[in-house]
Amino acid sequence: MRVLVTGGAGFIGSHYVRTLLDGGYPAFAGAEVTVLDLLTYAGNLANLAPVEGRHTFVHGDICDAELLARLVPGHDLVINFAAESHVDRSIDGPSTFVRSNVLGVQTLLQACLSAGTPKVVQVSTDEVYGSIEEGSWAEDAPLLPRSPYSAAKAGGDLLARAYAVTYGLPVSITRCGNNYGPYQYPEKVVPLFVTNILEGRKVPLYGDGGNVRDWVHVDDHCRAIQLVAERGEPGEIYHVAGTAELSNLELTRRILAELDADWSMVEPVTDRKGHDRRYSLDDARLRAMGYAPRTGFDEGLAATVRWYTDNPSWWKPLKGAR
């Protein structure tokens, strides 16, 4: 079994790689793993240090068709984690997101088609649906993205489905809520808030703090991706819901409590442009395949806070480089 993980030095991709190589996915025991990553600001070889020497690393870009033509053939599975993913950055510079999340996906899909890759998984986000006032999205909900990031991800997803329908490429799509856990780049809300408080700095809370997100531990997300890699159907979409639907206010309170900090550490800031109010996914399809999250939010948040507390040597250089 040979597995190519694109974006495998990022937060979620590296967790998948570490878990796979540590025997966490028995169906892929003994698999040979290749990681392709451009190592932009959020890609970090330190994320793969625990499995150094147990995989092949290739420094490169999913937009590089010539590289992919050499690299993709011979792999039994390609999982695409590679993406630009920070909404604020997409508002400031949309073109980078279109390049990675649309053109990059198409280039990778074409390489997989040319190589006859037996299975492809496109990893995506709940943000492609826009905002939902009540209830939860099913997989056939219309795509109504509201940021350049989510619009670019929607474009990549639509290309994946088109390659499945038009060319018969065996590609499945996963869409997940907000992830958290160790090794997450400290511009995202959980590690940003935790590390700011550890440094004695205030945390920036957007608007009225009422925006609601569904929180998924990265390990649960990767287990769901593995299930889709093993059993997902071509052209189908699979939702990965979390264990806690929280407003940003409640999330902030819980992080403060974990660090014995008070509300004086919170600084209200102007709301993000086009800020989606609420996300929520119906994951009945994946649960019918046997998936269920294992990490409760309180347990997962406590472990995540401990990891950042214990690993300043990982995150301090990243915050200094921002």
KEKE-3310 file (N, C-alpha, C; in steps of 0.2 Angstrom, whole numbers, plus 5000, padded with zeros to 4 digits):
npx = (5004:5003:5004:5000:5001:4996:5000:5004:5012:5006:4994:4982:4985:4998:4994:4987:4997:5006:4998:4995:5007:5011:5003:4990:4979:4973:4970:4979:4991:5009:5010:5018:5022:5021:5024:5019:5023:5022:5028:5024:5020:5012:5015:5025:5040:5043:5031:5031:5042:5041:5039:5050:5061:5053:5045:5043:5048:5043:5047:5036:5024:5006:5001:5011:5012:5021:5029:5020:5016:5027:5027:5014:5010:5009:5005:4993:4983:4978:4977:4971:4976:4981:4980:4976:4970:4965:4953:4954:4966:4962:4953:4962:4970:4965:4969:4979:4972:4963:4972:4979:4968:4959:4965:4976:4969:4963:4974:4980:4970:4970:4982:4980:4970:4977:4987:4979:4975:4969:4961:4955:4955:4947:4949:4939:4928:4916:4912:4909:4896:4891:4881:4871:4855:4847:4846:4854:4866:4863:4872:4868:4865:4864:4878:4884:4895:4904:4915:4932:4940:4931:4924:4934:4937:4925:4925:4936:4930:4919:4926:4931:4920:4916:4926:4924:4912:4912:4924:4926:4934:4940:4936:4932:4924:4927:4919:4921:4919:4925:4942:4953:4967:4984:4999:4993:4993:4997:4988:4975:4960:4959:4973:4978:4972:4975:4990:4992:4987:4996:5007:5004:4996:4982:4967:4959:4943:4930:4918:4901:4904:4895:4895:4894:4902:4905:4914:4928:4939:4955:4960:4948:4943:4953:4952:4939:4942:4950:4941:4933:4943:4945:4932:4924:4913:4915:4913:4905:4900:4905:4900:4909:4905:4906:4909:4904:4895:4898:4897:4908:4910:4907:4917:4928:4927:4929:4942:4949:4945:4952:4965:4965:4963:4955:4941:4947:4957:4952:4949:4938:4936:4934:4922:4924:4924:4910:4907:4902:4888:4884:4888:4884:4884:4876:4880:4875:4876:4890:4891:4882:4891:4899:4906:4910:4913:4927:4933:4928:4924:4928:4938:4946:4950:4956:4968:4973:4977:4986:4996:5000:5005:5016:5024:5031:5043:5039:5029:5032:5042:5035:5025:5033:5037:5026)
npy = (4994:5011:5027:5044:5059:5075:5091:5087:5092:5101:5106:5097:5087:5082:5076:5066:5058:5055:5047:5037:5031:5027:5016:5018:5016:5002:4995:5000:4996:4995:5003:5012:5029:5044:5061:5077:5093:5111:5119:5132:5146:5139:5126:5114:5106:5102:5097:5084:5078:5068:5056:5056:5050:5039:5040:5047:5063:5076:5091:5102:5108:5107:5113:5111:5103:5095:5090:5082:5073:5065:5061:5056:5043:5026:5026:5021:5027:5044:5058:5074:5086:5098:5116:5133:5141:5151:5162:5176:5179:5176:5186:5197:5193:5186:5179:5170:5160:5155:5150:5139:5132:5130:5129:5121:5110:5105:5102:5092:5082:5080:5074:5062:5056:5054:5045:5034:5033:5023:5028:5043:5056:5071:5084:5094:5108:5114:5127:5129:5130:5142:5151:5145:5147:5139:5121:5108:5106:5095:5083:5086:5100:5117:5125:5140:5149:5162:5169:5173:5162:5151:5151:5147:5134:5128:5128:5119:5107:5106:5103:5091:5083:5084:5078:5065:5062:5065:5059:5047:5047:5040:5048:5055:5066:5075:5085:5095:5102:5115:5112:5107:5105:5098:5105:5115:5129:5145:5155:5152:5151:5144:5140:5152:5160:5153:5153:5167:5170:5163:5170:5182:5191:5199:5192:5193:5196:5193:5205:5203:5191:5181:5171:5155:5139:5122:5111:5100:5087:5085:5072:5064:5069:5065:5051:5050:5054:5043:5032:5036:5035:5021:5016:5025:5031:5035:5052:5055:5064:5067:5071:5077:5079:5088:5088:5098:5112:5128:5145:5159:5167:5157:5148:5156:5158:5145:5143:5152:5148:5136:5140:5147:5161:5178:5188:5200:5198:5198:5206:5215:5216:5224:5216:5202:5204:5200:5189:5173:5167:5155:5138:5121:5103:5089:5073:5060:5051:5047:5042:5031:5022:5018:5027:5037:5051:5052:5060:5070:5087:5095:5087:5086:5099:5102:5094:5099:5112:5109:5104:5115:5123:5115:5115:5127:5129:5125:5133:5147:5152:5152:5162:5172:5174:5178)
npz = (5000:4995:5000:4996:5003:5002:5007:5019:5029:5036:5049:5050:5040:5044:5057:5052:5045:5055:5064:5055:5052:5065:5067:5069:5060:5056:5044:5035:5039:5038:5027:5014:5015:5007:5008:5002:5001:5001:5010:5015:5025:5035:5034:5041:5045:5057:5062:5058:5064:5074:5066:5058:5045:5043:5032:5016:5011:5000:4994:4987:4975:4973:4962:4953:4938:4931:4941:4949:4939:4939:4952:4957:4950:4954:4967:4978:4985:4986:4997:4999:5008:5006:5006:5006:5021:5030:5034:5036:5030:5017:5014:5013:5003:4990:4978:4981:4987:4977:4968:4975:4981:4970:4957:4961:4966:4954:4946:4953:4953:4939:4938:4945:4938:4926:4930:4934:4948:4961:4972:4978:4990:4994:5005:5014:5019:5031:5028:5015:5013:5018:5029:5042:5050:5058:5063:5053:5040:5026:5015:5002:5002:4996:4989:4996:4998:5007:5009:5002:5004:5007:4995:4986:4991:4989:4975:4972:4977:4969:4957:4960:4961:4948:4941:4946:4940:4926:4922:4929:4939:4955:4967:4983:4994:5009:5022:5035:5052:5063:5067:5081:5091:5095:5087:5079:5068:5075:5072:5071:5080:5093:5096:5095:5105:5117:5117:5117:5129:5137:5135:5141:5134:5127:5121:5105:5102:5090:5085:5093:5098:5096:5086:5080:5081:5076:5084:5081:5086:5080:5079:5078:5066:5057:5059:5053:5040:5036:5036:5025:5016:5015:5013:5006:4993:4975:4970:4980:4995:5012:5028:5043:5058:5074:5092:5100:5099:5099:5104:5100:5111:5122:5119:5121:5135:5140:5137:5144:5157:5157:5158:5170:5169:5167:5162:5159:5150:5138:5122:5114:5096:5080:5070:5058:5040:5032:5041:5044:5053:5059:5059:5055:5054:5047:5051:5048:5037:5038:5050:5049:5043:5053:5060:5074:5084:5096:5105:5118:5119:5131:5137:5126:5124:5136:5135:5123:5127:5137:5129:5121:5132:5136:5125:5121:5113:5100:5096:5098:5089:5078:5080:5081:5068:5061)
capx = (5000:5007:4999:5003:4998:4998:4999:5005:5016:5001:4991:4978:4988:5003:4991:4985:5003:5009:4994:4995:5014:5011:4999:4983:4974:4976:4969:4984:4997:5014:5009:5023:5019:5025:5022:5021:5021:5026:5031:5022:5020:5008:5018:5031:5043:5043:5025:5033:5048:5040:5040:5056:5064:5048:5041:5047:5046:5045:5045:5034:5018:5001:5000:5016:5010:5027:5031:5014:5016:5032:5026:5008:5010:5012:5002:4986:4978:4980:4973:4973:4975:4984:4975:4976:4964:4963:4948:4956:4971:4959:4950:4967:4973:4961:4972:4983:4968:4961:4978:4980:4962:4955:4970:4980:4965:4962:4980:4981:4965:4972:4988:4978:4967:4982:4990:4975:4975:4963:4957:4957:4950:4948:4947:4936:4926:4908:4911:4907:4889:4889:4879:4864:4852:4845:4846:4861:4867:4865:4877:4865:4863:4867:4885:4883:4901:4903:4922:4936:4943:4926:4922:4939:4936:4919:4927:4939:4925:4915:4930:4932:4914:4916:4931:4921:4906:4914:4930:4926:4940:4937:4937:4927:4925:4925:4918:4922:4918:4932:4947:4957:4972:4991:5002:4989:4997:4994:4984:4968:4957:4961:4980:4980:4970:4979:4997:4992:4986:5002:5012:5001:4993:4975:4964:4955:4936:4927:4911:4898:4906:4889:4896:4894:4905:4905:4922:4930:4946:4959:4960:4942:4943:4957:4949:4934:4945:4953:4935:4931:4948:4944:4925:4920:4911:4917:4909:4900:4902:4904:4901:4912:4903:4910:4906:4902:4893:4899:4898:4915:4910:4908:4924:4933:4926:4932:4949:4951:4945:4958:4971:4965:4963:4948:4939:4951:4962:4948:4949:4934:4938:4929:4920:4927:4920:4906:4908:4897:4885:4883:4889:4882:4883:4872:4884:4872:4879:4896:4889:4880:4897:4902:4910:4908:4919:4929:4936:4924:4927:4931:4944:4951:4952:4961:4974:4976:4980:4992:5001:5003:5009:5022:5028:5033:5048:5036:5024:5035:5045:5029:5022:5038:5037:5019)
capy = (5000:5017:5033:5051:5064:5082:5096:5083:5095:5105:5104:5091:5082:5079:5072:5059:5055:5053:5042:5031:5028:5024:5010:5020:5014:4995:4993:5003:4994:4994:5007:5017:5036:5050:5068:5082:5100:5117:5122:5139:5148:5135:5119:5114:5100:5100:5093:5077:5076:5062:5051:5057:5044:5033:5042:5050:5069:5079:5098:5104:5112:5103:5116:5109:5097:5091:5086:5077:5068:5060:5058:5052:5036:5020:5027:5017:5032:5051:5062:5081:5091:5105:5121:5139:5139:5156:5167:5183:5180:5176:5193:5201:5191:5180:5175:5164:5154:5152:5146:5133:5128:5128:5127:5116:5104:5103:5100:5086:5078:5078:5069:5056:5053:5051:5039:5029:5032:5019:5031:5050:5060:5078:5086:5101:5112:5116:5134:5130:5131:5148:5152:5142:5150:5133:5115:5106:5105:5088:5083:5089:5107:5121:5129:5147:5152:5169:5172:5170:5155:5146:5150:5143:5127:5125:5127:5113:5102:5105:5100:5084:5079:5084:5073:5059:5061:5065:5055:5041:5047:5038:5053:5056:5073:5076:5091:5095:5108:5118:5108:5110:5100:5100:5107:5119:5135:5149:5161:5149:5154:5140:5141:5160:5162:5149:5156:5174:5170:5160:5176:5188:5195:5199:5188:5197:5193:5197:5207:5201:5184:5176:5167:5148:5134:5115:5109:5093:5086:5083:5065:5062:5071:5060:5044:5050:5053:5036:5028:5037:5032:5014:5014:5031:5030:5040:5057:5056:5069:5064:5076:5076:5084:5088:5086:5104:5118:5134:5152:5161:5169:5152:5145:5160:5157:5139:5143:5156:5144:5131:5144:5151:5168:5181:5192:5206:5196:5198:5213:5215:5219:5224:5210:5201:5206:5194:5184:5168:5167:5148:5132:5115:5098:5082:5068:5054:5046:5044:5038:5024:5018:5016:5033:5041:5055:5049:5065:5075:5094:5097:5083:5088:5106:5102:5091:5104:5118:5106:5103:5121:5125:5111:5115:5134:5129:5124:5139:5153:5154:5153:5168:5178:5175:5181)
capz = (5000:4995:5001:4995:5007:5000:5013:5025:5034:5040:5055:5050:5036:5048:5061:5049:5044:5062:5066:5051:5053:5072:5067:5071:5055:5055:5037:5031:5042:5034:5021:5012:5015:5004:5010:4997:5005:4998:5016:5016:5032:5039:5033:5046:5045:5064:5063:5056:5067:5077:5062:5054:5043:5042:5026:5010:5010:4994:4994:4981:4975:4970:4956:4948:4935:4930:4947:4950:4934:4941:4959:4958:4948:4959:4974:4979:4988:4987:5001:4998:5013:5004:5005:5010:5025:5035:5031:5036:5024:5010:5013:5011:4997:4988:4973:4983:4989:4971:4965:4979:4982:4964:4952:4964:4966:4947:4944:4957:4950:4933:4938:4948:4932:4921:4933:4936:4955:4963:4977:4980:4995:4994:5011:5013:5025:5031:5026:5008:5013:5020:5036:5043:5056:5063:5059:5050:5032:5023:5010:4996:5003:4991:4991:4996:5002:5009:5009:4996:5006:5006:4988:4983:4993:4985:4968:4972:4978:4962:4952:4962:4959:4941:4939:4947:4936:4919:4920:4933:4945:4961:4972:4988:4997:5016:5024:5042:5056:5065:5070:5086:5093:5095:5081:5074:5067:5080:5069:5072:5086:5099:5098:5096:5112:5122:5117:5119:5137:5140:5134:5145:5129:5127:5115:5101:5101:5085:5086:5099:5100:5095:5080:5082:5077:5078:5086:5080:5088:5074:5079:5076:5059:5053:5058:5048:5033:5035:5035:5019:5011:5015:5011:5003:4986:4971:4969:4986:5000:5019:5033:5049:5063:5080:5099:5104:5095:5104:5102:5101:5118:5126:5118:5125:5142:5142:5136:5150:5163:5157:5160:5176:5167:5168:5156:5158:5145:5131:5119:5108:5090:5074:5067:5052:5035:5029:5045:5045:5060:5062:5054:5058:5049:5048:5049:5048:5032:5040:5056:5047:5041:5059:5063:5080:5088:5102:5110:5120:5119:5137:5137:5120:5125:5141:5132:5119:5131:5140:5124:5120:5138:5137:5119:5118:5108:5094:5093:5099:5083:5073:5082:5080:5061:5058)
cpx = (5004:5002:5003:4998:5000:4996:5000:5010:5012:4998:4987:4982:4994:5000:4989:4991:5006:5005:4994:5002:5015:5006:4992:4977:4976:4975:4975:4991:5003:5014:5016:5020:5024:5021:5024:5018:5025:5030:5030:5022:5017:5011:5024:5034:5043:5037:5026:5039:5047:5040:5045:5059:5060:5044:5046:5044:5048:5042:5043:5027:5013:4999:5006:5015:5015:5029:5026:5014:5022:5030:5020:5008:5013:5008:4995:4981:4982:4975:4975:4971:4978:4979:4978:4969:4961:4959:4951:4962:4968:4955:4956:4970:4970:4964:4976:4978:4965:4966:4978:4973:4957:4960:4974:4976:4964:4968:4982:4976:4967:4977:4985:4974:4972:4986:4986:4975:4969:4958:4960:4952:4952:4945:4945:4933:4918:4907:4909:4899:4886:4887:4872:4861:4850:4846:4853:4861:4867:4869:4875:4863:4867:4874:4884:4889:4901:4910:4926:4939:4937:4924:4928:4939:4930:4921:4931:4935:4921:4919:4931:4926:4914:4920:4928:4916:4908:4919:4930:4931:4937:4939:4931:4929:4923:4924:4917:4921:4925:4936:4951:4962:4979:4993:4998:4992:4993:4991:4976:4966:4959:4968:4982:4978:4974:4986:4997:4991:4993:5007:5010:4998:4986:4973:4959:4948:4932:4920:4908:4900:4900:4890:4897:4897:4905:4912:4923:4937:4949:4959:4954:4941:4947:4955:4943:4936:4947:4947:4933:4936:4947:4937:4921:4918:4913:4911:4904:4904:4900:4905:4904:4910:4907:4906:4903:4901:4893:4899:4905:4915:4911:4915:4929:4933:4929:4939:4952:4951:4950:4964:4971:4965:4956:4947:4943:4956:4958:4948:4944:4937:4933:4928:4923:4922:4916:4906:4901:4895:4886:4885:4887:4881:4879:4877:4882:4875:4886:4895:4886:4885:4901:4906:4907:4914:4921:4931:4931:4927:4931:4938:4949:4954:4958:4968:4977:4980:4986:4998:5004:5007:5015:5026:5029:5038:5045:5032:5027:5038:5040:5026:5026:5038:5031:5020)
cpy = (5006:5023:5039:5056:5071:5086:5092:5085:5100:5102:5097:5085:5078:5075:5065:5055:5052:5047:5036:5027:5025:5018:5012:5018:5007:4993:4995:5001:4992:4998:5011:5024:5041:5056:5073:5089:5105:5120:5130:5140:5143:5127:5119:5107:5097:5096:5086:5074:5069:5056:5052:5050:5038:5035:5046:5057:5072:5086:5100:5106:5108:5107:5115:5103:5092:5087:5081:5072:5063:5057:5054:5045:5031:5021:5024:5022:5039:5055:5069:5085:5098:5110:5127:5139:5145:5161:5174:5184:5180:5182:5198:5200:5185:5176:5169:5158:5151:5148:5139:5129:5126:5125:5121:5109:5101:5099:5093:5080:5075:5073:5062:5052:5050:5045:5033:5027:5028:5023:5038:5052:5067:5081:5093:5103:5113:5123:5135:5131:5138:5148:5149:5144:5144:5127:5113:5105:5097:5089:5086:5097:5111:5124:5136:5150:5160:5173:5169:5163:5150:5145:5146:5136:5124:5124:5121:5107:5101:5102:5093:5080:5079:5078:5066:5057:5060:5060:5048:5041:5045:5042:5055:5063:5072:5083:5091:5102:5110:5113:5111:5104:5102:5101:5111:5126:5141:5156:5159:5151:5150:5141:5148:5162:5159:5152:5163:5174:5168:5166:5182:5193:5194:5195:5193:5193:5197:5199:5206:5195:5179:5171:5160:5143:5127:5113:5102:5092:5083:5076:5062:5063:5066:5053:5044:5050:5046:5032:5030:5035:5025:5012:5019:5029:5036:5045:5059:5061:5066:5070:5073:5081:5083:5086:5092:5109:5124:5140:5154:5164:5163:5148:5149:5159:5150:5139:5147:5152:5139:5134:5148:5159:5171:5185:5198:5204:5196:5205:5212:5219:5219:5218:5209:5202:5199:5188:5179:5167:5160:5143:5126:5109:5092:5077:5061:5049:5043:5040:5031:5020:5016:5021:5036:5045:5052:5054:5070:5082:5096:5093:5085:5095:5106:5099:5096:5110:5115:5106:5110:5124:5121:5112:5122:5134:5128:5130:5146:5156:5156:5160:5174:5179:5177:5188)
cpz = (5000:4995:5000:4999:5005:5005:5019:5030:5038:5046:5054:5046:5040:5054:5058:5047:5050:5064:5062:5052:5060:5073:5069:5066:5053:5048:5033:5035:5037:5027:5020:5011:5011:5006:5005:5001:5002:5004:5016:5023:5037:5039:5037:5047:5053:5066:5062:5059:5071:5073:5056:5052:5042:5036:5022:5010:5004:4995:4988:4981:4971:4963:4951:4944:4933:4936:4949:4945:4936:4948:4960:4956:4953:4966:4973:4981:4988:4991:5000:5003:5011:5003:5009:5014:5029:5032:5031:5031:5018:5009:5011:5005:4994:4982:4975:4985:4983:4968:4969:4979:4976:4959:4954:4964:4959:4945:4947:4954:4944:4933:4941:4942:4928:4924:4935:4943:4957:4968:4978:4985:4995:5001:5011:5020:5025:5029:5019:5008:5015:5027:5036:5050:5061:5059:5057:5043:5031:5018:5003:4997:4998:4993:4991:5000:5002:5010:5004:4998:5005:4999:4985:4985:4989:4978:4967:4973:4972:4957:4954:4960:4951:4938:4940:4942:4928:4917:4924:4938:4951:4967:4976:4991:5004:5018:5032:5046:5058:5069:5076:5088:5093:5088:5076:5074:5072:5078:5070:5079:5093:5101:5099:5103:5117:5122:5119:5126:5140:5140:5138:5140:5129:5121:5111:5099:5096:5087:5093:5102:5099:5089:5083:5078:5080:5078:5085:5082:5081:5073:5076:5068:5055:5053:5053:5041:5031:5033:5028:5014:5010:5011:5007:4995:4982:4970:4975:4991:5007:5024:5040:5054:5070:5086:5103:5099:5100:5101:5103:5109:5123:5125:5122:5132:5144:5141:5142:5156:5163:5159:5166:5174:5167:5162:5154:5152:5138:5129:5113:5102:5085:5071:5060:5046:5033:5034:5046:5052:5063:5057:5058:5052:5051:5046:5049:5043:5035:5046:5054:5044:5047:5062:5069:5083:5094:5108:5112:5120:5125:5138:5132:5121:5130:5139:5127:5122:5135:5135:5122:5126:5138:5131:5116:5113:5101:5091:5094:5093:5078:5074:5080:5072:5057:5056)
residu = (MET:ARG:VAL:LEU:VAL:THR:GLY:GLY:ALA:GLY:PHE:ILE:GLY:SER:HIS:TYR:VAL:ARG:THR:LEU:LEU:ASP:GLY:GLY:TYR:PRO:ALA:PHE:ALA:GLY:ALA:GLU:VAL:THR:VAL:LEU:ASP:LEU:LEU:THR:TYR:ALA:GLY:ASN:LEU:ALA:ASN:LEU:ALA:PRO:VAL:GLU:GLY:ARG:HIS:THR:PHE:VAL:HIS:GLY:ASP:ILE:CYS:ASP:ALA:GLU:LEU:LEU:ALA:ARG:LEU:VAL:PRO:GLY:HIS:ASP:LEU:VAL:ILE:ASN:PHE:ALA:ALA:GLU:SER:HIS:VAL:ASP:ARG:SER:ILE:ASP:GLY:PRO:SER:THR:PHE:VAL:ARG:SER:ASN:VAL:LEU:GLY:VAL:GLN:THR:LEU:LEU:GLN:ALA:CYS:LEU:SER:ALA:GLY:THR:PRO:LYS:VAL:VAL:GLN:VAL:SER:THR:ASP:GLU:VAL:TYR:GLY:SER:ILE:GLU:GLU:GLY:SER:TRP:ALA:GLU:ASP:ALA:PRO:LEU:LEU:PRO:ARG:SER:PRO:TYR:SER:ALA:ALA:LYS:ALA:GLY:GLY:ASP:LEU:LEU:ALA:ARG:ALA:TYR:ALA:VAL:THR:TYR:GLY:LEU:PRO:VAL:SER:ILE:THR:ARG:CYS:GLY:ASN:ASN:TYR:GLY:PRO:TYR:GLN:TYR:PRO:GLU:LYS:VAL:VAL:PRO:LEU:PHE:VAL:THR:ASN:ILE:LEU:GLU:GLY:ARG:LYS:VAL:PRO:LEU:TYR:GLY:ASP:GLY:GLY:ASN:VAL:ARG:ASP:TRP:VAL:HIS:VAL:ASP:ASP:HIS:CYS:ARG:ALA:ILE:GLN:LEU:VAL:ALA:GLU:ARG:GLY:GLU:PRO:GLY:GLU:ILE:TYR:HIS:VAL:ALA:GLY:THR:ALA:GLU:LEU:SER:ASN:LEU:GLU:LEU:THR:ARG:ARG:ILE:LEU:ALA:GLU:LEU:ASP:ALA:ASP:TRP:SER:MET:VAL:GLU:PRO:VAL:THR:ASP:ARG:LYS:GLY:HIS:ASP:ARG:ARG:TYR:SER:LEU:ASP:ASP:ALA:ARG:LEU:ARG:ALA:MET:GLY:TYR:ALA:PRO:ARG:THR:GLY:PHE:ASP:GLU:GLY:LEU:ALA:ALA:THR:VAL:ARG:TRP:TYR:THR:ASP:ASN:PRO:SER:TRP:TRP:LYS:PRO:LEU:LYS:GLY:ALA:ARG)
# end
